[in-house]
Amino acid sequence: RSEYKKFMEGKDSTMNQEYIDSMNAIGFEWSLRQVQDWDVTFKDLEQYKLKHGNCRVPCKFAENPKLGNWVKTQRSEYKKFMEGK
């Protein structure tokens, strides 16, 4: 992961595009923290839906500010995905 980060920043690295493509092809997760955080926050969203009956979390949700921002980011990332970006 550290070599990947160096490569992506344009620094000297043992990583190259062929290695990256090979790792991506088998579903390698470059950032475990991001995946773990996503799972935890998704569970928070499930709890929000149970309590409120929807997934329309306000951006400035006082009970869990991180959740509101996360939902906003998911919508933004989905839009980019659908546009092929």
Secondary structure per residue as TSV (DSSP state, phi and psi in degrees):
chain	resnum	aa	ss	phi	psi
A	1	R	-	360.0	-37.3
A	2	S	H	-68.6	-36.8
A	3	E	H	-67.2	-37.9
A	4	Y	H	-60.9	-45.6
A	5	K	H	-60.6	-45.5
A	6	K	H	-59.0	-45.4
A	7	F	H	-59.1	-45.8
A	8	M	H	-66.7	-25.9
A	9	E	T	-88.9	1.3
A	10	G	T	77.8	17.3
A	11	K	-	-92.2	165.7
A	12	D	-	-59.1	132.4
A	13	S	-	-157.0	155.0
A	14	T	S	-81.4	-9.1
A	15	M	-	-77.6	146.5
A	16	N	-	-142.9	171.6
A	17	Q	H	-62.0	-34.3
A	18	E	H	-62.3	-43.5
A	19	Y	H	-63.2	-43.5
A	20	I	H	-60.9	-46.7
A	21	D	H	-61.1	-39.9
A	22	S	H	-64.6	-43.4
A	23	M	H	-66.1	-42.6
A	24	N	H	-62.5	-36.5
A	25	A	H	-62.7	-27.4
A	26	I	T	-100.1	8.4
A	27	G	T	81.2	26.7
A	28	F	-	-62.6	135.3
A	29	E	-	-97.2	113.0
A	30	W	S	-72.6	-27.7
A	31	S	-	-129.5	99.9
A	32	L	H	-65.9	-37.6
A	33	R	H	-58.4	-45.6
A	34	Q	H	-60.5	-43.2
A	35	V	H	-66.3	-44.4
A	36	Q	H	-63.2	-45.0
A	37	D	H	-60.9	-39.8
A	38	W	H	-61.5	-46.4
A	39	D	H	-60.7	-43.7
A	40	V	H	-64.5	-45.3
A	41	T	H	-70.1	-33.0
A	42	F	H	-61.8	-40.3
A	43	K	H	-62.9	-36.9
A	44	D	H	-62.2	-40.2
A	45	L	H	-65.2	-40.2
A	46	E	H	-59.6	-41.9
A	47	Q	H	-66.3	-38.8
A	48	Y	H	-59.9	-45.3
A	49	K	H	-63.8	-40.1
A	50	L	H	-59.5	-40.2
A	51	K	H	-78.1	-40.1
A	52	H	H	-106.9	-13.3
A	53	G	S	80.9	6.4
A	54	N	S	-155.2	177.8
A	55	C	-	-114.4	22.6
A	56	R	-	-88.0	71.7
A	57	V	-	-76.3	126.1
A	58	P	-	-63.1	145.7
A	59	C	T	-57.1	-34.8
A	60	K	T	-110.4	56.5
A	61	F	-	-72.9	109.8
A	62	A	T	-60.0	-37.3
A	63	E	T	-67.5	-29.4
A	64	N	-	-156.2	79.3
A	65	P	H	-55.3	-34.6
A	66	K	H	-61.9	-37.2
A	67	L	H	-64.4	-44.6
A	68	G	H	-59.2	-44.4
A	69	N	H	-67.0	-39.1
A	70	W	H	-62.5	-44.4
A	71	V	H	-61.9	-42.8
A	72	K	H	-59.4	-43.6
A	73	T	H	-64.6	-41.1
A	74	Q	H	-61.1	-42.2
A	75	R	H	-63.9	-41.9
A	76	S	H	-64.1	-44.9
A	77	E	H	-65.3	-37.8
A	78	Y	H	-62.7	-43.2
A	79	K	H	-61.0	-44.6
A	80	K	H	-61.5	-43.1
A	81	F	H	-59.5	-46.1
A	82	M	H	-67.1	-26.5
A	83	E	T	-87.8	-1.7
A	84	G	T	77.7	22.8
A	85	K	-	-95.4	360.0
